[in-house]
Structures are given as C-alpha cells and as structure tokens.
C-alpha cells in the first residue's frame, strides 16, 4: 500500500502540538487520532511506525491496545514540519515523493 504523505504530514503537525516541555512521554490513543485525522487506526499505526523509522519522531513507540508512546519530534521531524507548513514547499515535497514512488 502506498504511503499517504498527507497523512504523515498531518500526523507530524499533530504530534508537534502534543509535545511537552520539559520532555515527557505522551500517550497517543490511535483511535482518537484516527477520528481526528479521518483515517483508520491501521493507517495511523503504520504512519507512526514510518515516522519513527525515518527518525522524525522519538519515543518508546507502540504499546498495547492501540496506544503509542511519543516523546518529541527529532531535528529531522522539526525541519520537515517547518518545510511542510509552507504550502508551496509542501507541494514540491509531494511531487518529489510521487516521482520516487513506484506506480501503483
């Protein structure tokens, strides 16, 4: 299944707002995130796993019963969010991703 880059962007923007200072582990209920982002729970879990594997987010990760433990955006994640907030930059990022992705 192709990666939904818009969902990854939306997840990162959402996680940015959930970060706490000083750093603390935040419990993410994937059911709630799925409702907020109009996605299904499996897509949210996959998106979080992708973001963690790309080193965009930091935290212990998947927990039982649809919970995800999150601490913060990494430097890469923060840089991505800054670029993705700019509409023109985001469109360029999406086009670059589409060129690299194999055809479905």
LINKAKA-V184580 format. One record per backbone hydrogen bond with DSSP energy under -1.0 kcal/mol. CO is the residue of the C=O (numbers start at 1). NH is the residue of the N-H. E is the energy in kcal/mol with one decimal. If there is no record, write none. Layout:
co=CO nh=NH e=E
co=CO nh=NH e=E
This chain:
co=3 nh=5 e=-1.1
co=4 nh=8 e=-2.0
co=5 nh=9 e=-2.3
co=6 nh=10 e=-2.7
co=7 nh=11 e=-2.9
co=8 nh=12 e=-2.4
co=9 nh=13 e=-2.6
co=10 nh=14 e=-2.2
co=11 nh=15 e=-3.0
co=12 nh=16 e=-2.4
co=13 nh=17 e=-1.3
co=15 nh=19 e=-1.0
co=26 nh=70 e=-2.6
co=28 nh=68 e=-2.3
co=29 nh=33 e=-2.2
co=30 nh=34 e=-2.4
co=31 nh=35 e=-2.0
co=32 nh=36 e=-2.6
co=33 nh=37 e=-2.5
co=34 nh=39 e=-2.4
co=40 nh=44 e=-1.9
co=41 nh=45 e=-2.7
co=42 nh=46 e=-2.5
co=43 nh=47 e=-2.6
co=44 nh=48 e=-2.6
co=45 nh=49 e=-2.2
co=46 nh=50 e=-2.5
co=47 nh=51 e=-2.7
co=48 nh=52 e=-2.2
co=49 nh=53 e=-2.5
co=50 nh=54 e=-2.1
co=51 nh=56 e=-3.0
co=52 nh=55 e=-1.3
co=56 nh=74 e=-2.0
co=58 nh=71 e=-3.2
co=58 nh=72 e=-1.6
co=61 nh=69 e=-2.8
co=66 nh=30 e=-2.6
co=67 nh=63 e=-3.0
co=68 nh=28 e=-3.4
co=69 nh=61 e=-2.1
co=70 nh=26 e=-3.9
co=72 nh=58 e=-3.0
co=74 nh=78 e=-2.7
co=75 nh=79 e=-2.5
co=76 nh=80 e=-2.4
co=77 nh=81 e=-2.5
co=78 nh=82 e=-2.2
co=79 nh=83 e=-2.1
co=80 nh=84 e=-3.1
co=81 nh=85 e=-1.6
co=86 nh=90 e=-2.9
co=87 nh=91 e=-2.1
co=88 nh=92 e=-1.8
co=89 nh=93 e=-2.4
co=90 nh=94 e=-2.6
co=91 nh=95 e=-2.3
co=92 nh=96 e=-2.4
co=93 nh=97 e=-2.3
co=94 nh=98 e=-2.6
co=95 nh=99 e=-2.1
co=96 nh=100 e=-1.5
co=97 nh=101 e=-1.8
